[in-house]
Every structure is written in structure tokens, then in C-alpha cells.
Amino acid sequence: MKEHLTDRDLDAARRELNGEVMARKPDGTPWDHVNEVKDAQNGLVKRIGQLNRKLSWPGLSEAERPLIEQELSEASRLLDYSEQFVPR
């Protein structure tokens, strides 16, 4: 997911939302950074849900909890950041 939410992808998607064509494929059709970013955002939403469910699982070990919390924090921050460029 991160590979489709780089600053370059996010800027291209924002500009495409404003009507610019940022790049073309070899066959001449424009790249669709907006859908690429939206797909990545949807993946993050799904992952955030999975992580929240893991955190509420009673059998979660104390060793696993901080790792899951860290991944959840990173995913949430990335989703929030991406929404500044492409609102969901």
C-alpha cells in the first residue's frame, strides 16, 4: 500500500483531481493516480480494522500489543495524510 502513497503519487493524484494529466502509459492512455491512491486508502482502512480487531482479542500477548499498536499508528497516520490529497 505504501508504494502507492508516496508523495509523488499523492501529488499526481491531487493534480489529476484538478484536471491535469500527469503522465501517460506507453500506449498513450493517462495513468490513473487517483484510483491508485483510493485503492491504497481502502487497503489501509481494511488493515486498520484488522489491527483493531487484533487489539481487542483477549488472547493477545503483551509482546504483540506494542507491535500491533505501532503498525496501527503508522497506517492511521498514512491514511490521514493521504486524505489531504485525495479525500475519501
C-alpha positions as CSV (number, residue, x, y, z in Angstrom):
1,M,0.0,0.0,0.0
2,K,2.8,2.4,0.9
3,E,4.2,2.1,-2.6
4,H,1.1,3.8,-4.0
5,L,1.0,6.5,-1.4
6,T,4.4,8.2,-2.0
7,D,4.5,12.0,-2.0
8,R,4.9,11.8,-5.8
9,D,1.8,9.6,-6.2
10,L,-0.2,11.8,-3.9
11,D,0.8,15.0,-5.6
12,A,0.0,13.5,-9.0
13,A,-3.5,12.3,-7.8
14,R,-4.2,15.8,-6.4
15,R,-3.3,17.4,-9.7
16,E,-5.3,14.9,-11.6
17,L,-8.3,15.7,-9.5
18,N,-7.8,19.3,-10.7
19,G,-7.9,18.2,-14.3
20,E,-4.2,17.8,-15.1
21,V,-2.9,14.8,-17.0
22,M,0.3,13.9,-15.1
23,A,1.7,11.0,-17.1
24,R,0.8,8.7,-19.9
25,K,1.4,5.0,-20.4
26,P,3.3,3.8,-23.4
27,D,0.0,3.3,-25.3
28,G,-0.9,6.9,-24.7
29,T,-3.6,6.4,-22.0
30,P,-3.2,8.5,-18.9
31,W,-2.1,7.0,-15.6
32,D,-4.9,7.0,-13.0
33,H,-3.1,8.0,-9.8
34,V,-6.5,8.9,-8.2
35,N,-7.8,5.3,-8.3
36,E,-4.4,4.0,-7.3
37,V,-4.4,6.2,-4.2
38,K,-8.1,5.3,-3.4
39,D,-7.3,1.6,-3.7
40,A,-4.4,2.1,-1.3
41,Q,-6.6,4.0,1.1
42,N,-9.2,1.3,1.0
43,G,-6.5,-1.2,1.8
44,L,-5.4,0.9,4.8
45,V,-9.0,1.1,6.1
46,K,-9.2,-2.7,5.9
47,R,-5.8,-3.2,7.6
48,I,-6.8,-0.7,10.4
49,G,-9.9,-2.7,11.0
50,Q,-7.9,-5.9,11.2
51,L,-5.5,-4.4,13.6
52,N,-8.2,-3.0,15.8
53,R,-9.8,-6.5,16.0
54,K,-6.5,-8.0,16.9
55,L,-6.1,-5.5,19.8
56,S,-9.4,-6.4,21.2
57,W,-8.6,-10.1,21.1
58,P,-8.4,-11.4,24.7
59,G,-5.5,-13.8,23.8
60,L,-3.2,-11.1,22.5
61,S,0.2,-11.3,24.2
62,E,1.8,-8.3,25.8
63,A,4.7,-8.8,23.4
64,E,2.5,-8.5,20.4
65,R,0.5,-5.5,21.6
66,P,3.1,-2.8,21.0
67,L,3.9,-4.1,17.5
68,I,0.3,-4.0,16.5
69,E,-0.2,-0.6,18.1
70,Q,2.8,0.7,16.2
71,E,1.5,-0.6,12.8
72,L,-2.0,0.8,13.6
73,S,-0.5,4.2,14.3
74,E,1.5,4.2,11.1
75,A,-1.4,3.0,9.0
76,S,-3.7,5.7,10.6
77,R,-1.2,8.5,10.0
78,L,-0.6,7.4,6.4
79,L,-4.4,7.3,5.7
80,D,-4.9,10.7,7.3
81,Y,-2.0,12.2,5.3
82,S,-3.3,10.7,2.0
83,E,-6.7,12.2,2.6
84,Q,-5.2,15.7,2.4
85,F,-4.6,14.9,-1.3
86,V,-7.5,12.6,-2.2
87,P,-10.5,12.8,0.1
88,R,-12.3,9.5,0.6
